[in-house]
Structures are given as C-alpha cells and as structure tokens.
Amino acid sequence: MAVVGVLIAGCGSGGGGDGGSSGGGSSAVVVEFNGKTYQEVTSSRTTKIWLDRNQGADQVCVSKTDTNCYGDLYQWGRQINGHEIRTSTTTTTQMIAIDDTNDSFVYSNSDWASVDTDGSARQALMTSNDNDKYCPPNYRVPTKAELQAELDISTPFDDTNFDGFLKIPQAGYRYSGDGVLTNVGLEADFWVNDTNDTTNGWSALITSGSLQSPQIANRAYGFSVRCIKN
C-alpha cells in the first residue's frame, strides 16, 4: 500500500471568504508541542477540531506566502527526527527502520524506507492519537476524507478567500528526486494517512481555482502536515 496526500495549489491570500475551507473559530485551548505553540480551531462545517497551523510553523498565516507559517515538510509516515526541517541534509540511503533517528531527507527513491513496504505499520502510527511521533498526543494525521471535507470545491482559491479557518499557506514541497524545495509560494501539499498501493500515493490537487482529480505522489516527497483532534 502507498499513501494519500492532499495537494492544494494556487491558494489565495487576503481577507474574507473561506480560503477554500469551511469557516470556523479558534478556542482557548493551547497546545505546546516540540517547541511550538498551537491553538485549536473548530470547523463550522464538520465540527472537527484542528490545530491552527501546519506542524512546525511559528505562527498562524497572515498571508498565503507568509514564510513564518510554512512549517515543516515530512516524508510520508516518517516520524519527527529532524528530516522534516526544510533545510535538513539529504541522503540517497533508504532507512532500514520506520523509527529511524537519522535526520537526513531521503531522496532518489520512491520510499524513504526499505521496510514496511505496504505502509501498514506507518499508517497505524499516523492514525493513533496516543503518541507524539507526528502530532501532539490526542491529535493525529487526518484522513483524505477529513481534509477534503473542509475544502470548498466550488470556491476558487483566489485573493478574496484565503481567510478560511485553516489558513492554508503555499508552503511548497520537497521533491523526492533531489530533495530540493519546489513551488514554494505557489502550492500547498498535505499528507494524509490513507494508503493505496505498493509504490504510489494520491494527492488532491487544486489549481487554477478548481479541484482536480487525485494525483499520484510517492512516500519520499516532503509535504506539510496539519493535525486533527481524534
């Protein structure tokens, strides 16, 4: 099995509207995790509770290209160990354990690990809310359905509707072929915990103001993570 990511490209900036996501409000719940401070936000569409920024982000976005809110870029199912830092070193050597402590981003492979080929062990960790491998305790990596439910397919991602409750930035991604940051300021890519096949995963692409068909990605890409409360 492989993984599913959600890709959002052409996100708008500015005030007002849904920002391609349902409206919602913040709460007084503050979450401290891995040296960062987050706050809960609740979707008025689904009543799901999310964290207010990408994992590793310093603040809530004030614009689509606010570099302080881009956050980290994770390889699918790879735990927090330093590889997710946008400027981490790179290697072409696959990891031999899913709980590796090597802080280098693995490139030039379709998967960063040479084990857990069906992805089931990593998916189990990503769906669990009682560990701190990816998200704070009591939070987890969302499913494709959960994230897509917050995206307003009928509303273009233009300059009038960035200001949705998720405030999604165009953080770009890290390419699995060479580890280079790509399309920063142009698109957003989010991992979710769903699996698919043995080599590729899927992403939902929003470009030119509309939602496109799911796109193939592989586990070695570096994508953003936004955590949801279990």
Helices and strands as residue ranges (DSSP letters): E 3-9, E 24-33, E 36-43, E 49-51, G 67-69, E 74-75, E 90-91, E 105-106, H 120-127, E 139-140, H 144-149, E 173-174, E 181-182, E 187-195, E 201-207, E 210-217, E 222-223, E 228-229
